[in-house]
Structures are given as structure tokens and as C-alpha cells.
Amino acid sequence: MSGYYEEPAPRWFNESKNHSMTISITSVVALIEGLQEMGCTTNLNISELFQLEKAQTQFNKALQALEAGQYMSLEQATKYEQLAENTIKAAQHLQHCIEAVESIDAKEINVVDTKGVQRKLVKTAGAYRTQWSETWQRSDQGGTRNRDDGGGGAFSRALRKANEDAQRRRIKRMKETTTHLKRHSKGLGERLEKAGQIRAKWQTIHDHRNLQTLRQERAATGEARLKERGFSTKRVVDNKNEIVITARRRG
């Protein structure tokens, strides 16, 4: 007796699993840079980063102006003192901006990836975590099909790599910025003090010249008035300290 046996059709069951991946950071700004390099957009508008770049430019310009400054006259010395003050203020502002960027934080970051999928990064224990769900079908005979994670796995792996690269670059840039600031800020206080001393010396010279000019003008005015009244005059003392004039009536 012969027969025909037909395998029963498999029955399929839907299954799912939640996944997550930790994204370690030292800087939120670097994480955002990594996302941007992937072509993603976020809900964060980091104005502090623009302020930092602006402060760096202002400090460099102030430093260049100070290096080009001269103090060979009262006017130059006064300007040099102001340049030193401006550079100190620019250095202080840059330091403030560095600290502001380093302290940027966000509990959640909403992201839209290159496929238009909305994702969320949630901060937990000092790091960010991506989460996604994976679905598939499993048969009673052991087979699987229709696996789909919505691209969450590929996105998370790409973000981890982009973030690691961006974090290293930002650490290097911030270290260079801080080193540059410290190196060029050193001695600014001494330069300001020196500028003040030089300006004070030029001010003394300037005041002395003005006094001499005023003394000569007054002496000349007195001599002119005496001559108008019929006196002849003679300067018996004429130095930087005093002018003594004698007068004798003519005729």
C-alpha cells in the first residue's frame, strides 16, 4: 500500500524585541556635530557655540592689535593701555564662553535621520541611549522571516562611530583653544601695568610741556603790556622752573 504525506504548512507568530545602545560623551556639542555629519537634524540650537567662535575671533583681533601697539608718545601710550585692557576683557570673555560650551546639557535630544525617521536620545547616567524595536515572524517549524528594526540598529551603530570621532576632534580643539588662551593671557596684567606706567610718564612730560608753554605765553603777554606802557623789559631768569622779568621806563 502506498501513500502520500504532505508536510503541514508552518504557522507564523509575530515576535518583537526592544534594543538599546549607549552613546558615551564628554561634550553634547560633539554629539551634535556627529549627528550633523551623518546628515541628521536635531531640535537643539546651540547659540553658545556661535558665541565661542565669535569670542575666539575677538580675542585674536585684540591680541594682534596689542602686539602692533606702540607707546612712543602720550597718545600712543594711552591707546596701548586701552588695547591691553581690551585684550584682558576679550580673554575673560573667551574663558567664559569655553566654560559655557563645556557645560551645555540636554536630557533629551530629538533627531530626524536622513530617511525622515524621528528618533530620540535620552540621557541616562551621564551618557545618551538610543532605543529601537525589532519585529519578525517565527514559525512553529523554527524558521524566521520579515525582520525589521526600522533602521534603528544601523542608525545607532553609525552614531556611535560618528560620535566617537567627533568627541576626539572636539577634545583636541578645546585643548588647543584653552592652551592658546593661557599662553597669550599670561603676562597681560603685567603689560597693562607697564602700559599705565609709561602713559603716566608721558603724561608728566606732556603736563610739563604745557606748563612751560603756559609760562612762556604769560611772560610774553606781560612783556607786551609793559612795553605798551612805555617800559623796556629784560628776562633776568628764564628756565624750566621760573621766569623773572625786570622793567625800566624808557626815556
KEDREN-963601 format. One record per residue (C-alpha): y negated, x, z; residue in three letters. Coordinates in steps of 0.5 Angstrom, whole numbers, padded with zeros to 4 digits, always signed. Layout:
REM residues N
YXZALA...
This chain:
REM residues 251
+0000+0000+0000MET-0007+0003-0002SER-0014+0001+0001GLY-0021+0003+0000TYR-0025+0005+0006TYR-0033+0005+0006GLU-0037+0008+0011GLU-0041+0003+0014PRO-0049+0004+0013ALA-0053+0008+0018PRO-0057+0004+0023ARG-0064+0008+0024TRP-0068+0008+0030PHE-0075+0010+0031ASN-0077+0015+0036GLU-0083+0019+0038SER-0086+0025+0042LYS-0092+0027+0045ASN-0094+0034+0044HIS-0100+0038+0046SER-0103+0045+0045MET-0107+0050+0050THR-0113+0053+0047ILE-0116+0058+0051SER-0123+0060+0051ILE-0128+0065+0054THR-0134+0061+0050SER-0135+0054+0048VAL-0140+0057+0042VAL-0134+0061+0040ALA-0129+0055+0040LEU-0134+0051+0036ILE-0135+0057+0031GLU-0128+0057+0030GLY-0128+0049+0028LEU-0133+0050+0023GLN-0130+0056+0020GLU-0124+0051+0019MET-0129+0046+0016GLY-0129+0041+0022CYS-0135+0038+0024THR-0136+0036+0032THR-0140+0032+0036ASN-0144+0038+0039LEU-0151+0040+0037ASN-0152+0047+0041ILE-0159+0048+0041SER-0158+0054+0046GLU-0155+0058+0040LEU-0161+0057+0036PHE-0166+0059+0042GLN-0162+0065+0043LEU-0162+0067+0036GLU-0170+0066+0036LYS-0170+0070+0042ALA-0167+0076+0039GLN-0172+0076+0034THR-0178+0075+0038GLN-0175+0081+0043PHE-0174+0085+0037ASN-0181+0084+0034LYS-0184+0085+0041ALA-0181+0092+0041LEU-0183+0094+0034GLN-0190+0092+0036ALA-0190+0096+0042LEU-0187+0102+0039GLU-0192+0102+0034ALA-0198+0101+0039GLY-0203+0107+0041GLN-0208+0108+0046TYR-0213+0113+0044MET-0219+0108+0046SER-0220+0103+0050LEU-0219+0097+0045GLU-0212+0100+0043GLN-0210+0102+0051ALA-0212+0094+0052THR-0208+0092+0047LYS-0202+0097+0048TYR-0202+0094+0055GLU-0201+0087+0053GLN-0196+0089+0048LEU-0192+0092+0054ALA-0193+0085+0058GLU-0191+0081+0052ASN-0184+0085+0051THR-0182+0084+0058ILE-0183+0077+0057LYS-0179+0077+0051ALA-0174+0081+0054ALA-0174+0076+0060GLN-0173+0070+0056HIS-0168+0073+0052LEU-0164+0074+0058GLN-0165+0067+0060HIS-0162+0065+0053CYS-0156+0069+0054ILE-0154+0066+0060GLU-0156+0059+0057ALA-0151+0060+0052VAL-0145+0063+0056GLU-0146+0057+0061SER-0145+0052+0055ILE-0139+0047+0057ASP-0137+0040+0055ALA-0131+0036+0058LYS-0129+0033+0051GLU-0130+0035+0044ILE-0130+0030+0039ASN-0127+0033+0032VAL-0127+0031+0025VAL-0122+0035+0021ASP-0122+0037+0013THR-0118+0030+0012LYS-0122+0026+0016GLY-0118+0025+0022VAL-0121+0024+0028GLN-0119+0029+0034ARG-0121+0030+0041LYS-0120+0037+0045LEU-0120+0035+0052VAL-0122+0041+0058LYS-0117+0042+0063THR-0116+0048+0068ALA-0121+0052+0064GLY-0118+0051+0057ALA-0118+0046+0052TYR-0112+0042+0050ARG-0110+0038+0043THR-0105+0033+0043GLN-0102+0029+0038TRP-0096+0025+0037SER-0090+0026+0032GLU-0086+0020+0030THR-0079+0020+0026TRP-0073+0016+0025GLN-0066+0018+0027ARG-0059+0015+0025SER-0053+0013+0029ASP-0050+0018+0025GLN-0054+0024+0027GLY-0059+0024+0021GLY-0067+0024+0021THR-0072+0022+0017ARG-0079+0021+0016ASN-0082+0026+0021ARG-0090+0025+0021ASP-0094+0028+0026ASP-0101+0026+0023GLY-0102+0034+0021GLY-0103+0035+0029GLY-0099+0041+0029GLY-0102+0044+0023ALA-0109+0043+0026PHE-0107+0046+0033SER-0104+0052+0030ARG-0110+0053+0026ALA-0115+0052+0031LEU-0111+0057+0036ARG-0112+0062+0031LYS-0119+0061+0029ALA-0121+0060+0036ASN-0118+0067+0038GLU-0121+0070+0032ASP-0128+0067+0034ALA-0127+0069+0041GLN-0126+0076+0040ARG-0132+0076+0035ARG-0137+0073+0040ARG-0135+0077+0046ILE-0137+0083+0041LYS-0143+0080+0039ARG-0145+0078+0046MET-0144+0085+0049LYS-0148+0088+0043GLU-0154+0084+0045THR-0153+0085+0052THR-0153+0092+0051THR-0159+0092+0046HIS-0163+0088+0051LEU-0161+0093+0057LYS-0162+0099+0053ARG-0169+0097+0051HIS-0171+0094+0057SER-0170+0100+0061LYS-0177+0103+0063GLY-0181+0097+0060LEU-0184+0097+0067GLY-0186+0104+0067GLU-0189+0103+0060ARG-0193+0097+0063LEU-0195+0101+0069GLU-0197+0107+0065LYS-0201+0103+0060ALA-0205+0100+0065GLY-0207+0107+0068GLN-0209+0109+0061ILE-0213+0103+0060ARG-0216+0104+0067ALA-0218+0111+0065LYS-0221+0109+0058TRP-0225+0103+0062GLN-0228+0108+0066THR-0230+0112+0060ILE-0233+0106+0057HIS-0237+0104+0063ASP-0240+0111+0064HIS-0242+0111+0057ARG-0245+0104+0057ASN-0249+0106+0064LEU-0251+0113+0060GLN-0254+0108+0054THR-0257+0103+0059LEU-0260+0109+0063ARG-0263+0112+0056GLN-0265+0105+0054GLU-0269+0104+0060ARG-0272+0111+0060ALA-0274+0110+0053ALA-0278+0104+0055THR-0281+0106+0061GLY-0284+0112+0057GLU-0286+0108+0051ALA-0290+0103+0056ARG-0293+0109+0060LEU-0296+0112+0053LYS-0299+0105+0051GLU-0303+0106+0058ARG-0305+0113+0056GLY-0300+0117+0059PHE-0296+0123+0057SER-0289+0124+0059THR-0284+0129+0060LYS-0277+0129+0063ARG-0276+0134+0068VAL-0269+0132+0070VAL-0264+0129+0064ASP-0257+0129+0066ASN-0251+0124+0067LYS-0253+0122+0074ASN-0260+0121+0073GLU-0267+0121+0069ILE-0273+0124+0072VAL-0280+0123+0068ILE-0287+0125+0070THR-0293+0122+0067ALA-0300+0125+0066ARG-0306+0121+0064ARG-0309+0124+0057ARG-0316+0126+0056GLY
